[in-house]
Structure formats: C-alpha cells, structure tokens
C-alpha cells in the first residue's frame, strides 16, 4: 500500500525533529562543564606571593549559604564566607542570594536539557533556553556581588594592605560558557518553531 502524503510529511517531520536533538546533547555537555566550573571561586582573595587563592567562596558554597542563611558558619559547605561576611555583610548576602539563584537555575537547566536529549523532546529546548538566559544573568549578578567585597576594608585589615593581595571572582568563566548553551538552545528553539509552522 502506497504511503499517503500525510504519512510522508509526518515521517519527514519526525526526521527533522530527530536532527534537532544534537543541540540538547551538546547543550547538556556544556551545562555539565558549567556546573563543574562553579567550583571556581565566586569570591576569593588572590595572593601573588603564594600564587593562588588564600580564602574563597565558590558557587556551590554560595548555594548552601543562600539556602541556609548561614553566613558566619564554617566548614566545607560554606567555604570562607564567614571571613568575607565579617568585612562585607551586604555584599556577601547578595552573593549568597544570586549565587543560590544561579546554581538552582543551572541545575534545573541541566536537568531539562538532559531530559530533552534522552527523552527525544526538542520542545524542551524552549524552557532550557529561558533557564540558561536567567542563569547567565544570575551569574553576572553573583560576579558583581563578589567583586563588591573589594569596596570593603578586607584588603587593608585582613591582608594588612599587602599589595600582592586582591579580591577576585571567576564567576565570569561559567557565565561565558553559558553563552554557548544560550546560542545552542536559541538555534534549536528557532528551528523547532519553524517545524511547527
């Protein structure tokens, strides 16, 4: 029995949707790298004398501080937020807020992108795009909050005005990686809506 025109169109549409799945597959891989990059300091004291970060708070620390409201607690979960909080409370609370929002958005974006790839649902590229854009914005705000600590007297007091010390934030690294996810999901979203026409 000859294939009808409607059946041919449906088969062609399925094949085109299948090709779209390359975008969430690559996007999920980039999202995983972004989550790993969030172990980099979102706030740290860099010391050129010792060639490294003396004290730091990474994205995951910011998440736990934001969720728990603990900015004076010590331990691996909170990084050195207690030290930074002593000198710049407002900036640290802002970092905790935006860091927490960024991390939640990044985890959900990764889950949605993975679901799109594994479940073969290119429609999920649409919410993944929105989550990635929001995650990017939150990372930028977390970076600004971290760098606001430089306006405190932490260098003068904690670092005893050592010119080798500076306040640093590497939250820009996952943010730049997020641009790749945004571009991928934007292309996939445009292609998906073109198929729907």
C-alpha positions as CSV (number, residue, x, y, z in Angstrom):
1,X,0.0,0.0,0.0
2,X,1.4,3.3,-1.0
3,X,2.4,5.8,1.7
4,X,0.0,8.7,1.9
5,X,1.2,12.4,1.6
6,X,0.2,13.0,5.2
7,X,2.3,10.0,6.4
8,X,5.3,11.2,4.3
9,X,5.0,14.6,5.9
10,X,4.8,13.1,9.3
11,X,7.8,10.9,8.7
12,X,9.8,13.9,7.4
13,X,8.8,16.0,10.4
14,X,10.0,13.2,12.8
15,X,13.3,13.0,11.0
16,X,13.8,16.8,11.2
17,X,12.9,16.7,15.0
18,X,15.4,13.9,15.4
19,X,18.1,16.2,13.9
20,X,17.3,18.9,16.4
21,X,18.4,16.5,19.3
22,X,22.1,17.3,18.6
23,X,21.6,20.7,20.2
24,X,20.4,19.5,23.6
25,X,23.1,16.8,23.6
26,X,25.8,19.3,23.2
27,X,24.0,21.7,25.5
28,X,23.8,19.1,28.3
29,X,27.6,18.5,28.0
30,X,28.2,22.3,28.2
31,X,25.8,22.6,31.2
32,X,27.8,19.8,33.0
33,X,31.0,21.8,32.4
34,X,29.3,24.9,33.7
35,X,28.3,23.1,36.9
36,X,31.9,21.9,37.3
37,X,33.2,25.4,36.7
38,X,31.1,26.6,39.6
39,X,33.7,25.1,41.9
40,X,35.9,28.0,40.9
41,X,35.9,30.9,43.4
42,X,33.0,33.3,43.0
43,X,34.8,35.3,45.6
44,X,38.4,34.9,46.7
45,X,41.5,36.7,48.0
46,X,44.2,36.2,45.4
47,X,47.8,36.5,46.6
48,X,50.6,36.8,44.1
49,X,53.1,36.0,46.8
50,X,51.8,32.5,47.1
51,X,50.5,32.2,43.5
52,X,46.9,31.3,44.4
53,X,43.7,31.9,46.3
54,X,44.1,32.3,50.1
55,X,40.4,32.1,51.0
56,X,37.4,31.6,48.8
57,X,33.7,31.0,48.3
58,X,32.7,29.1,45.2
59,X,29.3,28.8,43.5
60,X,28.3,25.7,45.5
61,X,29.3,27.4,48.8
62,X,27.1,30.4,47.8
63,X,24.2,28.0,47.2
64,X,24.5,26.5,50.6
65,X,24.9,29.9,52.3
66,X,21.9,31.2,50.4
67,X,19.7,28.2,51.2
68,X,20.6,28.0,54.9
69,X,21.1,31.7,55.6
70,X,24.3,30.8,57.3
71,X,27.0,33.4,56.5
72,X,29.0,33.1,59.7
73,X,29.2,29.2,59.7
74,X,32.5,27.5,59.0
75,X,33.1,24.3,57.1
76,X,33.5,22.9,53.6
77,X,29.9,23.6,52.6
78,X,30.2,27.3,53.3
79,X,33.8,28.0,52.2
80,X,35.3,31.1,53.8
81,X,32.0,33.1,53.7
82,X,32.4,33.7,57.4
83,X,35.6,35.7,56.9
84,X,34.2,37.7,54.0
85,X,30.9,38.3,55.8
86,X,32.8,39.9,58.7
87,X,34.1,42.7,56.4
88,X,31.3,43.0,53.8
89,X,28.0,41.6,55.1
90,X,25.7,43.2,52.4
91,X,27.9,42.0,49.5
92,X,28.1,38.5,51.0
93,X,24.3,38.2,51.4
94,X,23.9,39.5,47.9
95,X,26.4,36.9,46.7
96,X,24.5,34.2,48.6
97,X,21.2,35.2,47.0
98,X,22.4,35.5,43.4
99,X,24.7,32.5,43.8
100,X,21.9,30.4,45.1
101,X,19.5,31.5,42.3
102,X,22.2,30.9,39.7
103,X,23.0,27.4,40.9
104,X,19.4,26.4,41.1
105,X,18.8,27.7,37.6
106,X,21.9,25.9,36.3
107,X,20.9,22.6,37.9
108,X,17.4,22.8,36.5
109,X,18.7,23.9,33.1
110,X,21.0,20.8,33.0
111,X,18.1,18.5,34.0
112,X,15.7,19.9,31.4
113,X,18.4,19.8,28.7
114,X,19.3,16.2,29.6
115,X,15.6,15.3,29.5
116,X,15.3,16.9,26.0
117,X,18.3,14.8,24.8
118,X,17.3,11.5,26.5
119,X,13.6,11.8,26.0
120,X,14.0,13.0,22.4
121,X,11.8,16.0,23.1
122,X,13.2,19.0,21.2
123,X,10.3,21.1,22.6
124,X,12.2,21.2,25.9
125,X,14.9,23.3,24.3
126,X,12.4,26.2,24.7
127,X,12.3,26.2,28.5
128,X,16.1,25.3,28.6
129,X,16.8,28.5,26.6
130,X,14.9,30.6,29.2
131,X,16.6,28.8,32.1
132,X,20.1,29.3,30.6
133,X,19.4,33.0,30.0
134,X,18.2,33.5,33.6
135,X,21.2,31.5,34.8
136,X,23.6,33.7,32.9
137,X,22.0,36.9,34.3
138,X,22.2,35.4,37.9
139,X,25.9,34.5,37.4
140,X,26.7,38.1,36.3
141,X,24.9,39.4,39.3
142,X,26.8,36.9,41.5
143,X,30.1,38.2,40.0
144,X,29.1,41.8,40.7
145,X,28.2,40.9,44.3
146,X,31.5,39.1,44.8
147,X,33.5,42.0,43.4
148,X,31.6,44.4,45.7
149,X,33.6,42.9,48.6
150,X,36.6,44.8,47.2
151,X,34.9,48.1,48.3
152,X,35.2,46.9,52.0
153,X,38.4,47.2,54.1
154,X,39.2,43.5,53.8
155,X,42.5,44.2,52.0
156,X,43.5,46.8,54.5
157,X,42.7,44.7,57.6
158,X,42.7,41.0,56.7
159,X,45.5,41.3,54.2
160,X,47.3,44.1,56.1
161,X,47.4,46.3,53.0
162,X,49.6,43.7,51.2
163,X,49.9,44.9,47.6
164,X,50.1,41.2,46.5
165,X,46.5,40.6,47.5
166,X,43.4,41.4,45.6
167,X,39.7,40.4,45.6
168,X,38.9,38.2,42.6
169,X,35.9,36.4,41.2
170,X,35.9,33.7,38.5
171,X,32.1,33.6,38.2
172,X,32.6,35.0,34.7
173,X,34.0,31.7,33.5
174,X,30.8,29.7,33.9
175,X,28.9,32.8,32.6
176,X,30.9,32.8,29.4
177,X,30.3,29.1,29.0
178,X,26.6,29.7,29.4
179,X,26.6,31.8,26.3
180,X,27.4,28.6,24.3
181,X,24.3,27.0,25.9
182,X,22.2,30.0,25.1
183,X,23.3,30.1,21.5
184,X,22.6,26.4,21.0
185,X,19.2,26.5,22.6
186,X,18.3,29.6,20.7
187,X,19.1,27.9,17.4
188,X,17.2,24.8,18.4
189,X,14.2,26.9,19.5
190,X,14.0,28.8,16.2
191,X,14.3,25.6,14.3
192,X,11.6,23.9,16.4
193,X,9.1,26.7,15.9
194,X,9.8,26.7,12.1
195,X,8.9,23.0,12.1
196,X,5.6,23.8,13.9
197,X,4.5,26.1,11.0
